[in-house]
């Protein structure tokens, strides 16, 4: 084979090699583009599915109050009363409430507990003890305007020393809620009360509501109906065995339906409200 033919053959091989390399690069380019497009599409649908399924779900803090008369399950409201919920959860996790009593109950009104002094043998000091998670007392977390109080009502309460936070969204003192017992403004410790069958409008703006019953309102009502002495103390001990705190993922619509259903477990009778100046007893 002559030099000219060898040269032509060599050039042909080089052209074919370059052509194949170009085709491979082209294939790699298009396969990369297709892969990226598919990843974007898949990512879009996965992201869309995730947020569509996640957006209606919330993490709920729940408290299970186990008593010798049955269980009461509540959902807590950290967005409405963050420090109050922190206090209650912290004390519960420490076992602070274990063995305490519902030391004061009034039919068609409320059941009150959370005082460690109720564990001793001296009933006369029940309702006078308890302190916060941090020791001592802590401030109220109430937005009076969100409760629908008038300017005159707010001014009257402020003249008694109550202070309000317009950044919060507060809940009314109505059947099924749990609220802090106190002896006036900013005097919250460990004691709490649960409203049973009647709205207590006269307590709106005076007590921090931090949760609501989702199961066991009938148990709370049953406790409120036990026989009591002249100081509203049950003649037979109603014991809080333990308060268990859990975090539960639940859709907001399910939560609303559950809370609504729990309030409908009982029928209210009568329209009178109680004026109990020393309800807090701390």
RAZI-V634969 format. One record per residue. N is the residue number from 1. RES is the residue in one letter. PHI is phi in whole degrees, 0 to 359 (999 if undefined). PSI is psi in degrees with one decimal (none if undefined). Layout:
N|RES|PHI|PSI ; N|RES|PHI|PSI
This chain:
1|X|999|132.2 ; 2|X|285|168.5 ; 3|X|298|-38.3 ; 4|X|297|-43.0 ; 5|X|293|-41.5 ; 6|X|300|-41.1 ; 7|X|296|-44.6 ; 8|X|298|-41.3 ; 9|X|297|-41.5 ; 10|X|295|-42.9 ; 11|X|296|-37.1 ; 12|X|296|-43.7 ; 13|X|298|-42.1 ; 14|X|297|-42.0 ; 15|X|297|-42.9 ; 16|X|296|-39.2 ; 17|X|296|-44.7 ; 18|X|296|-39.9 ; 19|X|297|-44.7 ; 20|X|297|-41.6 ; 21|X|297|-39.9 ; 22|X|296|-40.5 ; 23|X|295|-39.3 ; 24|X|295|-41.4 ; 25|X|295|-39.6 ; 26|X|296|-42.9 ; 27|X|298|-43.7 ; 28|X|297|-40.8 ; 29|X|298|-50.6 ; 30|X|293|-37.4 ; 31|X|294|-36.4 ; 32|X|295|-44.7 ; 33|X|299|-45.7 ; 34|X|298|-42.0 ; 35|X|298|-44.8 ; 36|X|297|-42.8 ; 37|X|298|-44.2 ; 38|X|297|-41.0 ; 39|X|298|-41.4 ; 40|X|296|-44.9 ; 41|X|297|-48.1 ; 42|X|298|-43.4 ; 43|X|299|-39.5 ; 44|X|298|-48.5 ; 45|X|292|-38.8 ; 46|X|296|-45.0 ; 47|X|297|-43.4 ; 48|X|297|-42.5 ; 49|X|296|-43.3 ; 50|X|299|-48.7 ; 51|X|288|-33.4 ; 52|X|295|-33.4 ; 53|X|272|-19.3 ; 54|X|264|-28.7 ; 55|X|294|-27.7 ; 56|X|268|5.6 ; 57|X|253|142.6 ; 58|X|228|153.6 ; 59|X|272|120.6 ; 60|X|256|138.2 ; 61|X|266|121.4 ; 62|X|244|150.9 ; 63|X|233|128.5 ; 64|X|252|111.2 ; 65|X|267|108.3 ; 66|X|266|120.3 ; 67|X|238|170.9 ; 68|X|284|2.1 ; 69|X|243|5.6 ; 70|X|131|177.1 ; 71|X|256|146.2 ; 72|X|234|120.4 ; 73|X|252|132.5 ; 74|X|235|151.5 ; 75|X|258|134.9 ; 76|X|263|158.0 ; 77|X|244|74.8 ; 78|X|294|-24.5 ; 79|X|287|-26.2 ; 80|X|270|-33.5 ; 81|X|213|72.3 ; 82|X|301|-44.8 ; 83|X|287|-34.9 ; 84|X|295|-43.5 ; 85|X|295|-41.6 ; 86|X|301|-41.3 ; 87|X|297|-49.9 ; 88|X|296|-45.7 ; 89|X|297|-44.9 ; 90|X|298|-44.8 ; 91|X|295|-41.5 ; 92|X|298|-43.4 ; 93|X|293|-27.4 ; 94|X|282|-9.5 ; 95|X|81|15.5 ; 96|X|300|-35.6 ; 97|X|272|-10.5 ; 98|X|299|125.1 ; 99|X|86|-3.0 ; 100|X|283|170.1 ; 101|X|246|155.4 ; 102|X|281|94.4 ; 103|X|274|-10.5 ; 104|X|214|121.0 ; 105|X|223|141.4 ; 106|X|225|123.5 ; 107|X|302|140.5 ; 108|X|62|17.2 ; 109|X|229|-78.1 ; 110|X|197|168.5 ; 111|X|235|134.6 ; 112|X|240|137.4 ; 113|X|206|-168.4 ; 114|X|98|6.8 ; 115|X|263|118.1 ; 116|X|296|-21.9 ; 117|X|291|-16.5 ; 118|X|289|-8.6 ; 119|X|277|-14.8 ; 120|X|274|-176.1 ; 121|X|267|8.9 ; 122|X|250|98.8 ; 123|X|292|-17.5 ; 124|X|291|-21.0 ; 125|X|261|2.2 ; 126|X|297|131.5 ; 127|X|93|1.3 ; 128|X|252|-3.7 ; 129|X|245|-170.4 ; 130|X|101|144.6 ; 131|X|219|168.1 ; 132|X|284|175.7 ; 133|X|300|-28.9 ; 134|X|260|2.1 ; 135|X|90|142.7 ; 136|X|71|-150.2 ; 137|X|248|167.3 ; 138|X|218|166.8 ; 139|X|284|156.5 ; 140|X|292|158.0 ; 141|X|230|88.0 ; 142|X|222|137.2 ; 143|X|248|101.6 ; 144|X|297|-34.8 ; 145|X|294|-37.7 ; 146|X|290|-14.5 ; 147|X|273|-5.9 ; 148|X|84|15.7 ; 149|X|289|144.7 ; 150|X|284|166.0 ; 151|X|299|-36.3 ; 152|X|293|-42.3 ; 153|X|296|-42.1 ; 154|X|296|-44.8 ; 155|X|299|-39.9 ; 156|X|295|-43.8 ; 157|X|292|-37.7 ; 158|X|295|-31.4 ; 159|X|292|-19.4 ; 160|X|270|-2.8 ; 161|X|108|-2.7 ; 162|X|286|139.9 ; 163|X|235|144.9 ; 164|X|234|154.6 ; 165|X|240|107.8 ; 166|X|290|-9.4 ; 167|X|278|-14.8 ; 168|X|269|162.0 ; 169|X|242|110.4 ; 170|X|261|163.5 ; 171|X|244|147.5 ; 172|X|286|158.1 ; 173|X|276|93.7 ; 174|X|223|171.6 ; 175|X|307|132.0 ; 176|X|96|-13.9 ; 177|X|276|156.3 ; 178|X|248|134.0 ; 179|X|222|161.8 ; 180|X|280|132.9 ; 181|X|280|150.1 ; 182|X|203|177.1 ; 183|X|242|28.4 ; 184|X|133|-170.6 ; 185|X|296|140.8 ; 186|X|53|41.0 ; 187|X|235|33.9 ; 188|X|285|137.9 ; 189|X|231|-102.4 ; 190|X|241|-19.5 ; 191|X|283|147.4 ; 192|X|217|166.0 ; 193|X|220|154.0 ; 194|X|241|124.8 ; 195|X|281|139.5 ; 196|X|259|-76.8 ; 197|X|244|-16.0 ; 198|X|236|135.9 ; 199|X|299|142.7 ; 200|X|241|73.4 ; 201|X|299|-30.7 ; 202|X|290|-11.5 ; 203|X|262|-7.2 ; 204|X|298|131.7 ; 205|X|90|-8.2 ; 206|X|252|-21.5 ; 207|X|225|138.3 ; 208|X|279|115.8 ; 209|X|274|129.8 ; 210|X|227|16.2 ; 211|X|176|178.8 ; 212|X|208|146.9 ; 213|X|293|134.1 ; 214|X|247|-17.7 ; 215|X|210|139.4 ; 216|X|94|19.9 ; 217|X|298|-31.9 ; 218|X|297|-32.1 ; 219|X|292|-43.5 ; 220|X|299|-41.4 ; 221|X|296|-42.3 ; 222|X|299|-40.9 ; 223|X|297|-40.1 ; 224|X|293|-16.0 ; 225|X|260|4.6 ; 226|X|290|160.0 ; 227|X|290|135.6 ; 228|X|233|166.2 ; 229|X|270|-168.5 ; 230|X|291|-14.9 ; 231|X|259|14.5 ; 232|X|67|20.4 ; 233|X|269|129.5 ; 234|X|304|137.3 ; 235|X|288|-26.5 ; 236|X|247|133.4 ; 237|X|300|131.7 ; 238|X|253|105.4 ; 239|X|262|133.4 ; 240|X|273|102.3 ; 241|X|292|-43.2 ; 242|X|193|149.3 ; 243|X|243|117.9 ; 244|X|254|130.1 ; 245|X|256|133.7 ; 246|X|223|155.2 ; 247|X|252|125.4 ; 248|X|229|133.1 ; 249|X|274|127.0 ; 250|X|209|143.5 ; 251|X|290|146.2 ; 252|X|297|-35.2 ; 253|X|295|-38.5 ; 254|X|295|-39.3 ; 255|X|298|-45.7 ; 256|X|299|-42.9 ; 257|X|294|-40.8 ; 258|X|295|-44.6 ; 259|X|294|-39.2 ; 260|X|297|-42.4 ; 261|X|295|-37.6 ; 262|X|294|-37.6 ; 263|X|292|-30.0 ; 264|X|278|3.9 ; 265|X|291|-20.2 ; 266|X|234|160.8 ; 267|X|248|132.2 ; 268|X|274|145.4 ; 269|X|226|134.6 ; 270|X|89|157.2 ; 271|X|235|3.2 ; 272|X|286|149.9 ; 273|X|246|159.3 ; 274|X|263|139.4 ; 275|X|251|99.4 ; 276|X|238|94.8 ; 277|X|298|-33.4 ; 278|X|258|29.1 ; 279|X|311|-46.0 ; 280|X|300|-49.2 ; 281|X|54|31.9 ; 282|X|256|none
